[in-house]
Amino acid sequence: MTELHLTIDGMSCDHCVMAVRKAFERLPVTIKDVRVGSALVAYEENEVGMEQLKQAVEEAGYTLVGTSSQ
């Protein structure tokens, strides 16, 4: 299982956090943490790709600006 820290631009409040969390709930990922400006998720690389993670963030109305492995 891969853990990835995502840096997300445009988040500013608890509503933003909930929107991103809800977007990730549609994917087969384990949501470890979502805070204003970032998220930590775990996933199997054969089930979810980086493009899907990016698309989920964008569909929630925000921009994925960076990643780092945990």
Residue, then its C-alpha position, 0 to 999 in steps of 0.5 A: m500500500t502506498e501512502l501519499h501526501l497531497t498538497i492542494d491549493g484553494m482550500s480555506c475552510d472546513h467546508c473545503v476539507m469536507a468537499v475533498r474528503k467526499a471526493f476521495e470517498r468515491l475512490p478505493v483509497t484510505i483517507k488518513d487525514v484531510r486538512v486545509g491545504s493537504a491530504l494524506v491518502a493510502y492506496e493500492e497502485n494497481e487500483v488507483g492512479m495519480e490521474q484519478l487522485k488529481q481528478a478527484v481534487e479538481e472535481a471538488g473544485y481545487t488544484l493538486v499542486g504537489t505530492s510526496s511519499q510518506 
